[in-house]
């Protein structure tokens, strides 16, 4: 239902989380993920979001879930990302890029020739959690990364309906990605009004979601 609501609100892509490292109610089984993506309209990009670090397991998830895009949040080495690209020629790979500080600026150098896009996100340094942290990072660093690399860059990390326009104006990303910023207050579901407002504001300044 949340996926259909996202489409109705104007989302260009819908992600499903499968293959987790940290306890989270957001993750679903690979079979559930496949069912959600299979139900999407053909013009909405079905995305597998995974924290799985074993390239063989990532390949297994891709085979079951059958996404158009896979978003890798673990430290899968560049050589293994390249191997996944060869194995799944029609799959686009987005590599997460955790903006922890100036030391992260060069992280993309090793991946720029083997993935299709970068996903700038925050990391909870206290817990090690990546993705879904609800934390902001330094948008000035993100803007530098967008300018540095030729690949499309998707901005995430603490985005909400209240700040997405400012984030886009500062970073100028190809697209934006949201999870915790549109969650309902009392359960794992998404808040439809928050989704609608987030997408409306993001698209008012012209980005992909």
MIRO-754423 format. One record per residue: residue number from 0; chain; x, y, z of N, C-alpha, C in turn. Coordinates in steps of 0.02 Angstrom, whole numbers, plus 32768, in hexadecimal, padded with zeros to 4 digits. Example, Ala and Ser with C-alpha at 12.3 -4.5 7.8 and 13.67 -1.06 7.14 Angstrom:
<pts>
PT/0/A/8294/7EE4/8186/8267/7F1F/8186/8294/7F5B/8186
PT/1/A/8282/7F90/8162/82AC/7FCB/8165/8285/8002/818A
</pts>
This chain:
<pts>
PT/0/A/8029/7FC4/8000/8000/8000/8000/802B/803F/8000
PT/1/A/8061/803F/8028/808D/8079/8029/80AB/8086/7FE4
PT/2/A/80BE/8051/7FC1/80DA/8059/7F7E/80A8/8079/7F4F
PT/3/A/806A/8063/7F52/8036/8080/7F27/8028/80C8/7F3A
PT/4/A/8029/80D7/7F7B/8020/811D/7F90/8058/8148/7F75
PT/5/A/8096/812F/7F77/80CF/8155/7F5E/80C7/8164/7F14
PT/6/A/80B1/8132/7EEF/80A6/813C/7EA7/806F/8171/7E9C
PT/7/A/8039/816A/7EC2/8002/819A/7EBA/8017/81E1/7ECB
PT/8/A/8048/81E8/7EF8/8061/822A/7F0B/8093/8246/7ED9
PT/9/A/80A9/821C/7EA9/80D6/8234/7E75/811D/821B/7E79
PT/10/A/812B/81E9/7EA1/8170/81CF/7EA5/8186/81B1/7E63
PT/11/A/81C4/81BD/7E50/81E1/81A2/7E13/8200/815D/7E1F
PT/12/A/8210/814E/7E5D/822E/810E/7E6F/8216/80FA/7EB4
PT/13/A/8213/80B9/7EC0/81FF/809E/7F01/8234/806B/7F15
PT/14/A/824D/8072/7F52/827F/8043/7F6B/8263/8013/7F9E
PT/15/A/827C/7FD6/7F9C/826C/7FA4/7FCF/82AD/7F8E/7FF0
PT/16/A/82AC/7F88/8032/82E8/7F76/8057/82E9/7F2C/8066
PT/17/A/831C/7F0A/804D/8325/7EC2/8059/836F/7EB4/8060
PT/18/A/8381/7E8B/8090/83C7/7E7D/809D/83E2/7EAE/80CF
PT/19/A/83D6/7EA2/8110/83E4/7ED4/8142/8420/7EC1/816D
PT/20/A/8440/7EF4/8189/8475/7EE9/81BA/8461/7F02/81FF
PT/21/A/8437/7F35/8201/8421/7F52/8240/83D6/7F42/824B
PT/22/A/83C2/7F32/8288/837B/7F25/8295/8350/7F60/8280
PT/23/A/831E/7F53/8258/82F2/7F89/8241/82B1/7F6B/8228
PT/24/A/8278/7F8A/823A/8238/7F72/8221/822D/7F84/81D7
PT/25/A/825A/7FAC/81BA/8251/7FC1/8175/825F/7F88/8143
PT/26/A/8285/7F57/8157/829A/7F23/8128/8263/7EEF/811E
PT/27/A/8261/7ED4/80E2/8231/7E9F/80D0/8259/7E64/80B5
PT/28/A/8237/7E2C/80AD/8258/7DF2/808F/8263/7DFE/8045
PT/29/A/828F/7DD6/8027/829B/7DDE/7FDF/825C/7DCE/7FB7
PT/30/A/8234/7D9E/7FCD/81F6/7D8F/7FAA/81C4/7DC8/7FAF
PT/31/A/81BF/7DE6/7FEB/8193/7E20/7FF3/81AA/7E5A/7FC7
PT/32/A/81EB/7E64/7FC5/8207/7E9A/7F9C/81F6/7E8F/7F52
PT/33/A/81FC/7E51/7F3C/81EC/7E42/7EF5/81A3/7E51/7EE7
PT/34/A/8178/7E3F/7F15/8130/7E4B/7F0B/811F/7E94/7F08
PT/35/A/8140/7EBC/7F32/8133/7F05/7F31/8149/7F23/7EEF
PT/36/A/8186/7F13/7ED9/819F/7F31/7E9B/8179/7F18/7E5F
PT/37/A/8163/7EDA/7E60/813D/7EBF/7E27/80FA/7EE3/7E1F
PT/38/A/80E0/7F00/7E55/809F/7F21/7E52/80A4/7F6A/7E3D
PT/39/A/80E1/7F84/7E33/80E9/7FCA/7E20/80D7/7FD4/7DD6
PT/40/A/80BF/800F/7DC5/80B4/801F/7D7E/80F6/801D/7D58
PT/41/A/80F5/8012/7D17/8133/800A/7CF1/815E/8049/7CEE
PT/42/A/8141/8083/7CFB/8168/80C1/7CF6/8187/80D6/7D39
PT/43/A/817D/80AE/7D6D/819B/80BC/7DAE/81D5/808C/7DB8
PT/44/A/820F/80A6/7DCB/824B/807D/7DD1/824B/8056/7E12
PT/45/A/824A/8014/7E0D/824D/7FE9/7E47/8295/7FE0/7E5E
PT/46/A/82A2/7FF1/7E9D/82E6/7FF3/7EB7/82EE/7FC5/7EF3
PT/47/A/8320/7F9A/7EF0/8333/7F71/7F29/8367/7F97/7F51
PT/48/A/8358/7FA3/7F91/8387/7FC4/7FBE/83A1/7F8F/7FEE
PT/49/A/83E3/7F84/7FEE/83FD/7F4F/8018/843B/7F65/803E
PT/50/A/8443/7F49/807A/847E/7F53/80A3/84A9/7F14/80A3
PT/51/A/8498/7EE5/807A/84BD/7EA6/8076/8504/7EB3/805C
PT/52/A/8536/7E98/807E/857B/7EA4/806B/859B/7E6E/8041
PT/53/A/857B/7E34/803E/8596/7DFC/8017/857D/7E02/7FCF
PT/54/A/85AA/7E0C/7F9E/8594/7E15/7F59/856A/7DDB/7F3F
PT/55/A/857A/7D9E/7F55/8552/7D64/7F3F/850B/7D69/7F59
PT/56/A/8504/7D81/7F96/84C1/7D8A/7FB3/849C/7DC2/7F90
PT/57/A/84C0/7DF8/7F7F/84A1/7E2F/7F59/8487/7E14/7F17
PT/58/A/84AF/7DEA/7EF6/8499/7DCC/7EB7/845B/7DA1/7EC0
PT/59/A/8459/7D7B/7EF7/841E/7D52/7F05/83E0/7D7E/7F0E
PT/60/A/83E8/7DB5/7F32/83B0/7DE3/7F3D/8397/7E00/7EFB
PT/61/A/83C6/7E15/7ED0/83B2/7E30/7E8F/838B/7DFC/7E67
PT/62/A/83A2/7DBE/7E69/8381/7D89/7E43/833A/7D7D/7E5A
PT/63/A/832F/7D82/7E9C/82EC/7D77/7EB7/82BF/7DB4/7EAF
PT/64/A/82DA/7DEE/7EC2/82B1/7E2C/7EC5/82A4/7E48/7E7F
PT/65/A/82D3/7E40/7E52/82CF/7E57/7E0C/82C0/7EA2/7E07
PT/66/A/82EC/7ECB/7E25/82E3/7F13/7E21/82FF/7F2F/7DDF
PT/67/A/82F1/7F6E/7DD2/8312/7F91/7D9C/8353/7FB1/7DB4
PT/68/A/8354/7FC2/7DF4/838D/7FE4/7E13/839C/7FC1/7E55
PT/69/A/83DC/7FBC/7E67/83EF/7FA5/7EAA/8419/7FDB/7ECA
PT/70/A/8406/7FEB/7F07/8428/801F/7F2F/844F/7FFA/7F66
PT/71/A/8492/7FFD/7F62/84BD/7FD7/7F8E/84D7/8004/7FC6
PT/72/A/84C4/7FF3/8004/84D8/801B/803E/8512/7FFE/8065
PT/73/A/852C/7FC5/8050/8564/7FA6/8072/85A4/7FB6/804C
PT/74/A/85DC/7FA2/806A/861D/7FB0/804B/8631/7F78/801B
PT/75/A/8607/7F6C/7FE9/8619/7F3D/7FB4/8651/7F5C/7F8B
PT/76/A/8689/7F3B/7F82/86C2/7F58/7F5F/86B1/7F69/7F16
PT/77/A/86D5/7F99/7EF9/86C8/7FAC/7EB3/86CB/7F71/7E83
PT/78/A/86FA/7F44/7E8D/8700/7F0A/7E60/86C2/7EDF/7E61
PT/79/A/86A3/7ED9/7E9C/8666/7EB1/7EA1/862A/7ED6/7E84
PT/80/A/8629/7F18/7E8A/85F5/7F3F/7E69/85FA/7F36/7E1D
PT/81/A/8637/7F37/7E03/8641/7F2D/7DBC/862A/7EE7/7DA7
PT/82/A/8638/7EB5/7DD1/8622/7E71/7DC2/85D6/7E6B/7DC1
PT/83/A/85B5/7E8D/7DF0/856C/7E8C/7DF0/8550/7EAD/7DB2
PT/84/A/8571/7EE3/7D9B/855B/7F03/7D5D/8561/7ED4/7D21
PT/85/A/8596/7EAD/7D20/859F/7E7D/7CE9/856C/7E45/7CED
PT/86/A/855C/7E30/7D2A/852E/7DF8/7D33/84E6/7E0D/7D23
PT/87/A/84D5/7E4C/7D35/8491/7E65/7D2B/8495/7EA3/7CFF
PT/88/A/849A/7E98/7CBE/84A9/7ECF/7C90/8473/7F05/7C8F
PT/89/A/8436/7EF3/7C9E/83FF/7F24/7C9A/83F2/7F47/7CDC
PT/90/A/8415/7F34/7D10/840B/7F51/7D52/8439/7F8D/7D5A
PT/91/A/841D/7FC4/7D72/8446/7FFE/7D83/8458/7FFB/7DCD
PT/92/A/8497/800A/7DDC/84B0/8006/7E21/84BC/804D/7E3B
PT/93/A/849D/805A/7E75/84A9/8099/7E99/84D1/8088/7ED7
PT/94/A/850A/80A8/7EDF/8535/809A/7F1A/852B/80D1/7F4E
PT/95/A/851C/80BA/7F8B/8516/80EA/7FC1/8559/810B/7FCF
PT/96/A/8555/8148/7FE7/8591/8172/7FF1/8583/8198/8031
PT/97/A/85A1/8182/8067/858F/819E/80A8/85B9/81DD/80B6
PT/98/A/8596/8214/80BC/85B7/8255/80C2/85C3/8262/810C
PT/99/A/85FC/8249/8124/860D/824D/816B/8638/828A/817A
PT/100/A/8659/82A6/8148/8686/82DF/8152/86B1/82E8/8114
PT/101/A/86E0/8316/8116/870B/8323/80DB/8730/82E6/80C3
PT/102/A/873D/82B6/80F0/8760/827A/80DC/8738/8250/80AA
PT/103/A/86F8/825E/80A4/86CE/8237/8077/86CE/8251/802F
PT/104/A/86EC/828B/8024/86E7/82AA/7FE3/8702/827F/7FAA
PT/105/A/8736/8259/7FB7/8756/8232/7F82/873B/81EB/7F7D
PT/106/A/870B/81DA/7FA6/86F3/8195/7FA9/86DC/817C/7F64
PT/107/A/86BD/81A7/7F3D/86A1/8192/7EFE/86D4/8182/7EC8
PT/108/A/8713/8195/7ED2/8746/818B/7E9E/874A/8141/7E8A
PT/109/A/8747/8114/7EBA/874F/80CD/7EAB/8712/80AF/7E8A
PT/110/A/86D8/80D1/7E8E/869A/80B4/7E75/867F/80D6/7E36
PT/111/A/869B/810F/7E24/867B/8138/7DF0/8676/8114/7DAD
PT/112/A/86A3/80E5/7DA0/86A2/80C2/7D5F/867D/8080/7D61
PT/113/A/8663/806C/7D9B/8645/8029/7DA0/85FD/802B/7DB9
PT/114/A/85E2/8066/7DCA/859C/806B/7DDF/857A/80A0/7DB4
PT/115/A/8538/80A5/7DBB/8511/80D1/7D91/84FE/8113/7DB3
PT/116/A/8501/8115/7DF5/84EF/8152/7E19/8508/814C/7E61
PT/117/A/850A/8185/7E83/851B/8186/7ECA/84DD/819C/7EF2
PT/118/A/84DB/8182/7F30/84A4/8192/7F5E/84C3/81AF/7F9D
PT/119/A/84BD/81F0/7FA5/84DC/8212/7FDE/84AF/820C/801B
PT/120/A/84CA/81EF/8051/84A1/81E3/808C/84C9/81F2/80CA
PT/121/A/84A6/81F2/8102/84C5/81FE/8143/84D6/81BB/8164
PT/122/A/8502/81BE/8195/8514/8183/81BC/8514/8195/8205
PT/123/A/84F4/816B/822D/84F5/8175/8275/8537/8159/8290
PT/124/A/8566/8185/829E/85A8/816F/82B2/85A8/814C/82F6
PT/125/A/8576/815B/831F/8572/813C/8361/855D/80F3/835E
PT/126/A/8530/80E4/832F/8515/80A0/832A/852D/807A/82EC
PT/127/A/8549/809E/82BC/855D/807E/827D/8524/8077/824C
PT/128/A/84E8/808E/825E/84AF/8087/8231/84B8/80B2/81F3
PT/129/A/84AA/8094/81BA/84AC/80B9/817B/8467/80B2/815A
PT/130/A/844E/80E9/813F/840C/80E8/8120/83D5/80EA/8154
PT/131/A/83A2/8113/8149/836A/8116/8176/837A/8133/81BA
PT/132/A/83B1/8159/81BF/83C5/8174/81FF/839C/81B1/8213
PT/133/A/8380/81D4/81E2/835E/8212/81F0/838D/824C/8200
PT/134/A/83CE/8241/81F6/8400/8274/8206/8414/829C/81C8
PT/135/A/841E/82DC/81D1/8438/8306/819B/8484/8300/8199
PT/136/A/84A1/830E/815F/84E9/8315/815A/84F9/8359/813B
PT/137/A/8538/8367/8131/854E/83A8/8118/853D/83AE/80CE
PT/138/A/850C/83D7/80BD/84F8/83DF/8077/852D/8401/804E
PT/139/A/8559/8427/806D/8590/8445/8048/85BE/840F/802B
PT/140/A/85CA/83DB/8053/85F2/83A3/803B/85CD/837E/8003
PT/141/A/858C/8376/800C/8564/8354/7FD8/8567/837B/7F96
PT/142/A/8563/83BD/7F9B/8566/83E7/7F5E/85A9/83DE/7F3C
PT/143/A/85DF/83D9/7F62/8621/83CE/7F45/8624/838B/7F21
PT/144/A/8606/8358/7F3F/8606/8315/7F20/85DE/8316/7EDE
PT/145/A/85A5/8338/7EDE/857D/833E/7EA1/85A7/835D/7E69
PT/146/A/85CD/8390/7E79/85F6/83B2/7E47/8631/8388/7E31
PT/147/A/8649/835D/7E5D/8687/8338/7E4F/867E/82FF/7E1E
PT/148/A/8645/82DE/7E20/863D/82A1/7DF9/860A/82AA/7DC0
PT/149/A/8616/8285/7D8B/85EA/8289/7D50/85AB/8260/7D58
PT/150/A/85A7/8237/7D8B/856C/820B/7D94/8532/8232/7DB3
PT/151/A/84F4/821B/7DA6/84BB/8237/7DCB/84C3/822B/7E15
PT/152/A/84AD/825A/7E3D/84B2/8255/7E86/846D/825F/7EA4
PT/153/A/8459/822F/7ECF/841A/8233/7EF3/842A/8246/7F3B
PT/154/A/8407/8278/7F54/8412/8290/7F98/83E0/8272/7FC8
PT/155/A/83F9/825A/8001/83CF/823F/8036/83EB/8257/8079
PT/156/A/83CE/823E/80AF/83E9/824E/80F1/83C4/8286/8114
PT/157/A/8392/8276/813C/8370/82A8/8164/8342/82D7/813D
PT/158/A/8331/82C5/8100/8306/82F1/80D8/82BE/82EB/80F0
PT/159/A/829B/8324/80EF/8255/8327/8103/8231/8358/80D5
PT/160/A/81EF/835A/80D9/81CB/838D/80B2/81E2/83D4/80C2
PT/161/A/81F8/83DF/8100/820B/8422/8115/824F/8439/80F9
PT/162/A/827C/8409/80EA/82BF/841E/80D6/82D3/8409/8090
PT/163/A/82A9/83E3/806D/82C0/83C8/802D/82CE/83FE/7FF9
PT/164/A/82A7/8433/7FF9/82B4/8469/7FC8/82F7/848A/7FD5
PT/165/A/8307/8497/8014/8347/84B5/8025/8381/8486/8013
PT/166/A/8377/8445/801F/83AB/8414/800E/83B9/8413/7FC3
PT/167/A/8384/8413/7F9C/838C/8412/7F53/83AE/8452/7F3B
PT/168/A/839A/848B/7F57/83B8/84CB/7F43/8403/84CC/7F52
PT/169/A/8417/84AE/7F8A/845E/84B0/7F9D/8487/847C/7F77
PT/170/A/846D/843F/7F70/8495/8407/7F56/848E/83FF/7F0B
PT/171/A/8454/840E/7EEF/8445/8405/7EA8/844E/83BC/7E93
PT/172/A/842E/838D/7EB5/8435/8347/7EA3/8409/8335/7E67
PT/173/A/8416/82FA/7E4B/83EB/82DF/7E17/83A7/82CD/7E33
PT/174/A/83A7/82B2/7E70/8368/829E/7E8F/836F/829D/7EDA
PT/175/A/8338/8291/7EFD/8338/828C/7F45/8315/824C/7F5A
PT/176/A/8327/8235/7F96/830E/81F5/7FAF/82F9/8200/7FF8
PT/177/A/82BF/81E5/800B/82A7/81F0/804F/828C/81AF/806B
PT/178/A/8297/81A6/80AC/8279/816D/80CF/825D/8185/8112
PT/179/A/8289/8190/8143/8270/81A2/8186/824B/81E5/8186
PT/180/A/825C/8212/8158/823D/8254/8158/81F4/8255/8145
PT/181/A/81DA/821D/812C/8192/8219/811B/8170/81DF/813E
PT/182/A/818E/81C7/8173/816F/8191/8199/8136/81AB/81C4
PT/183/A/8107/817E/81D0/80D3/818C/8201/80F1/818C/8246
PT/184/A/80D1/81AF/8275/80EE/81B7/82B7/80EB/8178/82E2
PT/185/A/80BC/814B/82D3/80AF/8115/8302/80BE/80CF/82E8
PT/186/A/80D0/80C8/82A8/80DD/8085/828E/810E/8089/8254
PT/187/A/811A/8050/8233/814B/804C/81FD/8131/8069/81BC
PT/188/A/80F1/807A/81B9/80D3/8091/817B/80E9/80D8/816A
PT/189/A/80DD/80EB/812C/80EA/812F/8116/80AB/815A/8122
PT/190/A/80B6/819A/812E/8081/81CB/8136/8072/81E8/80F1
PT/191/A/8036/81DB/80D8/8026/81F0/8093/802A/823B/808B
PT/192/A/8013/8261/80BC/8015/82A9/80B6/805E/82C2/80B4
PT/193/A/808A/82A3/80DB/80D1/82B6/80D9/80EF/82A3/8095
PT/194/A/80E0/8268/807C/80F9/8255/803A/80E3/8285/8004
PT/195/A/80A3/8295/8005/8087/82C2/7FD2/80A9/8306/7FD4
PT/196/A/80B3/8321/8010/80D2/8363/8017/811C/8361/8005
PT/197/A/813E/832C/8019/8185/8325/8008/818E/8324/7FBC
PT/198/A/8167/82FC/7F9A/816D/82F5/7F52/8158/8336/7F2F
PT/199/A/8124/8355/7F48/810F/8394/7F29/8146/83C8/7F2D
PT/200/A/8164/83CE/7F68/8198/8401/7F71/81D7/83F0/7F49
PT/201/A/81EA/83B1/7F48/8226/839E/7F21/821B/83AA/7ED7
PT/202/A/81E1/8397/7EBE/81D5/839F/7E76/81CA/83E7/7E63
PT/203/A/81B9/8411/7E93/81B1/8458/7E83/81F3/8477/7E6E
PT/204/A/822B/8457/7E83/826D/8470/7E6F/8290/843E/7E41
PT/205/A/826A/840D/7E28/8280/83E6/7DEF/82B3/83AF/7DFC
PT/206/A/82A3/837E/7E27/82D0/8345/7E2F/82A8/8304/7E2A
PT/207/A/82CF/82CD/7E23/82B1/828A/7E22/82AD/8270/7E6A
PT/208/A/8279/8249/7E78/8270/822E/7EBB/8270/81E2/7EB9
</pts>
